[in-house]
């Protein structure tokens, strides 16, 4: 299992577009791989975080959110070890 960090601000380049949702989800899935710990970070709209988290459920073993104000927060952990 590897740790993969996905910076959503970097992904959308400063202006997230709902019309590009599938593109963002495909890119996140590519970066995340399968069975890895995924950390979502970066300034992005809530809808983008939710769509990507949903797209990665069942692919990521563990998902975390990280920001300077909160630190890492576990969203889900399906790691049996």
Secondary structure as a PSIPRED ss2 file (coil, helix, strand):
# PSIPRED VFORMAT (PSIPRED V4.0)

   1 X C   1.000  0.000  0.000
   2 X C   1.000  0.000  0.000
   3 X E   0.000  0.000  1.000
   4 X E   0.000  0.000  1.000
   5 X E   0.000  0.000  1.000
   6 X E   0.000  0.000  1.000
   7 X E   0.000  0.000  1.000
   8 X H   0.000  1.000  0.000
   9 X H   0.000  1.000  0.000
  10 X H   0.000  1.000  0.000
  11 X H   0.000  1.000  0.000
  12 X H   0.000  1.000  0.000
  13 X C   1.000  0.000  0.000
  14 X C   1.000  0.000  0.000
  15 X C   1.000  0.000  0.000
  16 X C   1.000  0.000  0.000
  17 X C   1.000  0.000  0.000
  18 X H   0.000  1.000  0.000
  19 X H   0.000  1.000  0.000
  20 X H   0.000  1.000  0.000
  21 X H   0.000  1.000  0.000
  22 X H   0.000  1.000  0.000
  23 X H   0.000  1.000  0.000
  24 X H   0.000  1.000  0.000
  25 X H   0.000  1.000  0.000
  26 X H   0.000  1.000  0.000
  27 X H   0.000  1.000  0.000
  28 X H   0.000  1.000  0.000
  29 X H   0.000  1.000  0.000
  30 X H   0.000  1.000  0.000
  31 X H   0.000  1.000  0.000
  32 X H   0.000  1.000  0.000
  33 X C   1.000  0.000  0.000
  34 X C   1.000  0.000  0.000
  35 X C   1.000  0.000  0.000
  36 X C   1.000  0.000  0.000
  37 X E   0.000  0.000  1.000
  38 X E   0.000  0.000  1.000
  39 X E   0.000  0.000  1.000
  40 X E   0.000  0.000  1.000
  41 X E   0.000  0.000  1.000
  42 X C   1.000  0.000  0.000
  43 X C   1.000  0.000  0.000
  44 X C   1.000  0.000  0.000
  45 X C   1.000  0.000  0.000
  46 X H   0.000  1.000  0.000
  47 X H   0.000  1.000  0.000
  48 X H   0.000  1.000  0.000
  49 X H   0.000  1.000  0.000
  50 X H   0.000  1.000  0.000
  51 X H   0.000  1.000  0.000
  52 X H   0.000  1.000  0.000
  53 X H   0.000  1.000  0.000
  54 X H   0.000  1.000  0.000
  55 X H   0.000  1.000  0.000
  56 X H   0.000  1.000  0.000
  57 X E   0.000  0.000  1.000
  58 X C   1.000  0.000  0.000
  59 X C   1.000  0.000  0.000
  60 X E   0.000  0.000  1.000
  61 X C   1.000  0.000  0.000
  62 X E   0.000  0.000  1.000
  63 X E   0.000  0.000  1.000
  64 X E   0.000  0.000  1.000
  65 X E   0.000  0.000  1.000
  66 X E   0.000  0.000  1.000
  67 X E   0.000  0.000  1.000
  68 X C   1.000  0.000  0.000
  69 X C   1.000  0.000  0.000
  70 X C   1.000  0.000  0.000
  71 X E   0.000  0.000  1.000
  72 X E   0.000  0.000  1.000
  73 X E   0.000  0.000  1.000
  74 X E   0.000  0.000  1.000
  75 X E   0.000  0.000  1.000
  76 X E   0.000  0.000  1.000
  77 X E   0.000  0.000  1.000
  78 X C   1.000  0.000  0.000
  79 X C   1.000  0.000  0.000
  80 X C   1.000  0.000  0.000
  81 X C   1.000  0.000  0.000
